[in-house]
Amino acid sequence: MNTRSMKAGATRRYPVVWALIVPVVALLGACEDGDPVNVIPIDEDDRYLEEIFQASEQRNIPYGLALNEDGVEEALHLDLYQPIDDAEPLRPAVLWLHGGSFQQGHNGEMAEFARRSANRGYVSATADYRLRENAVFDYTDPNDPLAPEVMRDAQHDAQAAVRWLRANAAELRIDPNLIFVAGFSAGATTALRVAAWPDDPGASGNAEHSSSVAAAVGISASVDGGVLAAATGPTLLIHGDADTKVPLTQVQEACASVAQCQLVPIAGAAHNLIAPAKESIISETATFLHARVTGT
């Protein structure tokens, strides 16, 4: 395990890059007819590390269907972000999953993280997944009788989103071997489960494609027993040392015995560290994924 500490927000800040809202269908058509729109010279050393691209955005794309707790079919949606001025023929992709204790939240909460990933050269998505808004449970309690079912539903939905990215890899110029998953809180717990159990894909859509991911990032994750050891690729955990919902000591213990697990404690941060530690999270994630993409 590799552990290092950072103060919340103690990282360099990047210049703001405005996102351009461009229909993806039109964008793909432009790429097929010739060079991608608005291609600009870039320093290849900055790709995947710095925010050097502009980003397109397409919202509310259906990626799957699943039965909710009442047996009613529920449509699942994602938002898609792409570096529109990027000539790279194959780009890595990262799926971002929101938090909310599996009871609330929506994919728009991770929009800035996905957009800034696209600014670095990734095809990025934020996905909704099934929630239990009126149920009473604690997903961080290993003895809670409902929690395993709730977490497995979310896992299966997120895996369907991974498969959607892989199913559309040719059109979106995604390298199907470089699809990553990242999340916050409940979304982080889900991201780790996606990485650990691709052979438990569920039935939320795109069944003909693989659910595997190349690496996972968990921000304030609750770590299920065995999930880190089962992960099919490296894992980055970012966790506040003042987290009382999921104490840092629990995460340290789980990560310590796994060679491919890296833990970054955020000094003074509680469980909800998305706002105060946003820049640190984005920087640490960019560095971790850059190493996975480039092999450095």
Secondary structure, 3 states (H helix, E strand, C coil): CEECCEECCCCCCCCCCCCCCCCHHHHHHHHHHCCCCCCCCCCHHHCCCCCCCCEEEEEEEEEEEEECCCCCEEEEEEEEEEECCCCCCCEEEEEEECCCCCCCCCHHHHHHHHHHHHHCCCEEEEECCCCCCCCCCCCCCCCCCCHHHHHHHHHHHHHHHHHHHHHCHHHHCEEEEEEEEEEECHHHHHHHHHHHCCCCCCCCCCCCCCCCCCEEEEECCCCCCCHHHHCCCCEEEEEECCCCCCCHHHHHHHHHCCCCEEEEEEECCCCCCCCCCHHHHHHHHHHHHHHHHHCC
